[in-house]
Amino acid sequence: MRISVKVLPGAGGNKINGYKNGELVVKINAQPEKGKANKELIKYRSGLYGIPKGVMEIVSGSASRHKILEFPDEYRKNIERLSAIG
């Protein structure tokens, strides 16, 4: 399963900011340097979904604010339910 995400790094904390233009907008506390924001995004989203960090990866946009996150299909129902509520 893949999810389009727009990351807003350097925020005051980690927070889901809803959907805009088909992307899940996520504010991340970490700065966009040396992969810190990417690591924080994975840590934050995997914690919300209750899945291991190692099964989630950024398959596109690692150097961009617009990213594609990929998850194994076995987590689809949990991810869809939690994404719908934020």
C-alpha positions, 0 to 999 in steps of 0.5 A: 500500500502506498500513501502520498505525504506532504511533509512540513519539517521544522514544526513545533511538534509532530501532527497530522494536518489533514489532506490537501490535494490528495496528500496527507499533510504531516508536520514534523518537528525534525529539521530537513537535514541529513535525513532527520525529517525522513526518520522522524516521519517514519518513527511518527507514522509507524507509532500511530499505526502500531507497526514496526518502523522497518516495514515502512519505507519512503519509495519516492521523494526522500529529498522532497517535501512530497513523498510516497510511503509504502507499507505491506498490504497486511497493515492496510485495514489499520492504516486506512482506518487511522488515516481516515481519522487523522 
